[in-house]
C-alpha cells in the first residue's frame, strides 16, 4: 500500500479489523454468558440500596449554581493562559493589560454579586 490513497486504505483496513473484533467479542459474550433470571436479579438496583418510594427526587438549585460558577472560572482560565503568552510580545503590553483587567473586573463583579446574594454559602 503505497501512495496517497494507500494510507487511507490502511486506516480503512484497521477500522474494519477493529469493528470485526468488537462484533466477535460481543457476540461471544452473548452466546457464552449464563442466563438465569430470578425475581431478585430483575429488581431495580441503585447504589446497593433497594429503591423505596417514588422515582422523583428534588435537588437544590444551589448545586447547579456551584457548577455554573466552576464553568465560569474554567472559561476564565482558558482566557488567561493565551493572554499570558501574548502579554510578553512586543507591542501588546499596555493594551492587553487593560483588556485583561476589564475582563477580571467583570468576573469580580459577578462573584461579588453571587456572594452578596448568599449563593456561595454551601449549607
C-alpha positions as a Markdown table, in Angstrom:
| # | Residue | x | y | z |
|---|---|---|---|---|
| 1 | Unk | 0.0 | 0.0 | 0.0 |
| 2 | Unk | 2.0 | 2.9 | -1.3 |
| 3 | Unk | 1.0 | 6.4 | -2.3 |
| 4 | Unk | -1.6 | 8.9 | -1.1 |
| 5 | Unk | -4.6 | 6.6 | -1.1 |
| 6 | Unk | -2.7 | 3.7 | 0.4 |
| 7 | Unk | -2.6 | 5.4 | 3.8 |
| 8 | Unk | -6.4 | 5.7 | 3.6 |
| 9 | Unk | -6.7 | 2.1 | 2.7 |
| 10 | Unk | -4.6 | 1.1 | 5.8 |
| 11 | Unk | -6.9 | 3.2 | 8.0 |
| 12 | Unk | -10.0 | 1.7 | 6.5 |
| 13 | Unk | -8.5 | -1.8 | 7.0 |
| 14 | Unk | -7.7 | -1.1 | 10.7 |
| 15 | Unk | -11.3 | 0.2 | 11.2 |
| 16 | Unk | -12.8 | -2.9 | 9.7 |
| 17 | Unk | -10.5 | -5.2 | 11.8 |
| 18 | Unk | -11.5 | -3.2 | 14.9 |
| 19 | Unk | -15.2 | -3.4 | 14.1 |
| 20 | Unk | -14.9 | -7.2 | 13.5 |
| 21 | Unk | -13.0 | -7.7 | 16.7 |
| 22 | Unk | -15.7 | -5.8 | 18.7 |
| 23 | Unk | -18.5 | -7.7 | 17.0 |
| 24 | Unk | -16.9 | -11.0 | 17.7 |
| 25 | Unk | -16.3 | -10.2 | 21.3 |
| 26 | Unk | -19.8 | -9.0 | 21.9 |
| 27 | Unk | -21.3 | -12.0 | 20.1 |
| 28 | Unk | -19.1 | -14.4 | 22.1 |
| 29 | Unk | -20.2 | -12.7 | 25.3 |
| 30 | Unk | -23.9 | -13.1 | 24.4 |
| 31 | Unk | -23.5 | -16.7 | 23.4 |
| 32 | Unk | -21.4 | -17.9 | 26.4 |
| 33 | Unk | -22.9 | -16.0 | 29.3 |
| 34 | Unk | -25.1 | -17.8 | 31.8 |
| 35 | Unk | -28.7 | -16.6 | 31.7 |
| 36 | Unk | -30.7 | -17.4 | 34.8 |
| 37 | Unk | -33.1 | -14.5 | 35.5 |
| 38 | Unk | -34.6 | -14.6 | 39.0 |
| 39 | Unk | -37.0 | -12.1 | 40.5 |
| 40 | Unk | -34.2 | -10.8 | 42.8 |
| 41 | Unk | -32.0 | -10.1 | 39.8 |
| 42 | Unk | -34.8 | -8.3 | 37.9 |
| 43 | Unk | -35.3 | -5.7 | 40.7 |
| 44 | Unk | -34.1 | -2.2 | 40.2 |
| 45 | Unk | -30.6 | -1.7 | 41.7 |
| 46 | Unk | -29.4 | 1.8 | 42.8 |
| 47 | Unk | -26.1 | 2.1 | 44.6 |
| 48 | Unk | -26.6 | -1.0 | 46.7 |
| 49 | Unk | -29.8 | 0.3 | 48.2 |
| 50 | Unk | -33.2 | -1.1 | 47.5 |
| 51 | Unk | -35.4 | 1.5 | 45.9 |
| 52 | Unk | -38.0 | 2.9 | 48.2 |
| 53 | Unk | -40.7 | 5.5 | 47.3 |
| 54 | Unk | -41.3 | 7.2 | 44.1 |
| 55 | Unk | -38.9 | 7.9 | 41.3 |
| 56 | Unk | -39.0 | 11.7 | 41.8 |
| 57 | Unk | -36.2 | 13.4 | 43.8 |
| 58 | Unk | -35.9 | 17.1 | 44.2 |
| 59 | Unk | -32.4 | 18.6 | 44.2 |
| 60 | Unk | -31.3 | 22.0 | 45.2 |
| 61 | Unk | -30.6 | 24.7 | 42.7 |
| 62 | Unk | -27.5 | 25.7 | 44.8 |
| 63 | Unk | -25.6 | 22.7 | 43.3 |
| 64 | Unk | -26.2 | 23.9 | 39.8 |
| 65 | Unk | -25.1 | 27.4 | 40.7 |
| 66 | Unk | -21.8 | 26.0 | 42.0 |
| 67 | Unk | -21.4 | 24.1 | 38.8 |
| 68 | Unk | -22.1 | 27.2 | 36.8 |
| 69 | Unk | -19.5 | 29.2 | 38.8 |
| 70 | Unk | -17.0 | 26.4 | 38.2 |
| 71 | Unk | -17.6 | 26.7 | 34.4 |
| 72 | Unk | -17.2 | 30.5 | 34.6 |
| 73 | Unk | -13.8 | 30.1 | 36.3 |
| 74 | Unk | -12.7 | 27.4 | 33.9 |
| 75 | Unk | -13.5 | 29.7 | 31.0 |
| 76 | Unk | -11.6 | 32.4 | 32.9 |
| 77 | Unk | -8.6 | 30.2 | 33.0 |
| 78 | Unk | -8.9 | 29.4 | 29.3 |
| 79 | Unk | -8.7 | 33.2 | 28.5 |
| 80 | Unk | -5.9 | 33.8 | 31.0 |
| 81 | Unk | -3.4 | 31.4 | 29.5 |
| 82 | Unk | -3.3 | 32.8 | 26.0 |
| 83 | Unk | -3.3 | 36.3 | 27.5 |
| 84 | Unk | -0.2 | 35.5 | 29.5 |
| 85 | Unk | 1.6 | 34.4 | 26.3 |
| 86 | Unk | 0.6 | 37.5 | 24.2 |
| 87 | Unk | 1.4 | 39.9 | 27.1 |
| 88 | Unk | 5.1 | 39.3 | 26.7 |
| 89 | Unk | 5.1 | 40.0 | 22.9 |
| 90 | Unk | 6.3 | 43.5 | 21.8 |
| 91 | Unk | 3.5 | 46.0 | 21.1 |
| 92 | Unk | 0.8 | 44.2 | 23.1 |
| 93 | Unk | 1.8 | 45.1 | 26.7 |
| 94 | Unk | -0.5 | 48.0 | 27.8 |
| 95 | Unk | -3.5 | 47.2 | 25.6 |
| 96 | Unk | -3.7 | 43.6 | 26.7 |
| 97 | Unk | -3.1 | 44.5 | 30.3 |
| 98 | Unk | -6.1 | 46.9 | 30.3 |
| 99 | Unk | -8.3 | 44.4 | 28.5 |
| 100 | Unk | -7.5 | 41.7 | 31.0 |
| 101 | Unk | -8.2 | 43.9 | 33.9 |
| 102 | Unk | -11.6 | 44.8 | 32.4 |
| 103 | Unk | -12.3 | 41.1 | 32.0 |
| 104 | Unk | -11.2 | 40.3 | 35.5 |
| 105 | Unk | -13.3 | 43.3 | 36.7 |
| 106 | Unk | -16.4 | 41.7 | 35.2 |
| 107 | Unk | -15.7 | 38.4 | 36.8 |
| 108 | Unk | -15.1 | 40.1 | 40.2 |
| 109 | Unk | -18.4 | 42.0 | 39.9 |
| 110 | Unk | -20.2 | 38.7 | 39.2 |
| 111 | Unk | -18.6 | 36.9 | 42.1 |
| 112 | Unk | -19.4 | 39.8 | 44.5 |
| 113 | Unk | -23.0 | 39.7 | 43.3 |
| 114 | Unk | -23.2 | 36.0 | 43.9 |
| 115 | Unk | -21.6 | 36.4 | 47.3 |
| 116 | Unk | -23.9 | 39.3 | 48.4 |
| 117 | Unk | -27.0 | 37.2 | 47.3 |
| 118 | Unk | -25.8 | 34.3 | 49.5 |
| 119 | Unk | -25.3 | 31.9 | 46.7 |
| 120 | Unk | -21.8 | 30.9 | 47.8 |
| 121 | Unk | -22.8 | 29.6 | 51.2 |
| 122 | Unk | -22.8 | 25.8 | 51.0 |
| 123 | Unk | -25.3 | 24.9 | 53.7 |
